Amino acid sequence: MSLFTKYARKLRDIVKLEDAAQSGGDENMPSMPGNRYANDWNKYSKAWDREYGAQYDHLGDEWNDDKTLERKRDAFYFSAFADRWLTPEMTALEVGPGGGKWTVGIAPKVKRLIVLDVAEEMLRRTRARCESLGITNVEYVLGNGKDFRPVPDASVDFFFSYDVFVHIALEDTWPYAQEMARVLVPGGYGTCHYAINSIPDAWDRIEQNNDWYRGNTRTLGQFYYHSPEALRRMFERCGLRVMEQHQEAWHCTCIFEKDALAIAPKLEGLLRQLISPEANDDRQRAAILAALQALPGELQASLQPVLAQARTEKDFHKRLSLAAQIRRIWRGV
């Protein structure tokens, strides 16, 4: 089966679930007023049991089903996009856990896992799946639809989100990228999966789905497309360095780093504060400006040991490496 045919069937499944959810909706379904993502995916969860419950054990297993008993495709993605970054002492954050497919893989390999979702139904399913396996190191956070709070600044070693941001509009994707930079510790890594429109397969899908989603009357399952270069620029604008981009069909999985020495993440964070409503307060704005004024000194302190080494280094290849370090400290790339 071609990828196009496979995802054409996935669209039909989404259509069927959306129709089922609308016709059999529960007025008591948890929802977040004004957040259509929460409303869409709570409805999806409600319809899932009727449509998929006999075929799959957990919500999310219907996505990326390669018909192998071992689910080799999922295993490959987990190995490439999550497992190689995980360590026993780290804190990880997963956004959009769905039915917990990736959660139950990540949690046993880290000290603490936070899962955040705007859809209460998805958190309920993830919690039930973890508890059925005796997994106890997971914290469940109902998101506010705007940011990752209450997750503190610089508290997360690894960020993970897969098959989530393909469904999130740019106006929300961009602030969430800023949140990834905020919550990651210096030296932390992240993985996030997006839809791209820079290859022919993507336009087959866009052409197929376009009429269905026009007019904003249907949003469940809608894709929002970027280019790999646009994603790279978005992360750099947050002070994050894109290390890898894995492209497949109309997907791009970005692996990124918050460099431990770079000044860019702090600079971009302060600039975001400067243009935020909190800067309307005189004292808050003065504190932000004072922190910005102190950045040149912090930059000089970070550069000093590298410059000292470069001053006496005669080997070309070592100077090349030092030049790369200086660039990363200064520009974050």
Order of alpha helices (4+ residues) and beta strands (2+ residues): alpha-alpha-alpha-beta-alpha-beta-alpha-beta-beta-alpha-beta-alpha-beta-alpha-beta-beta-alpha-alpha-alpha
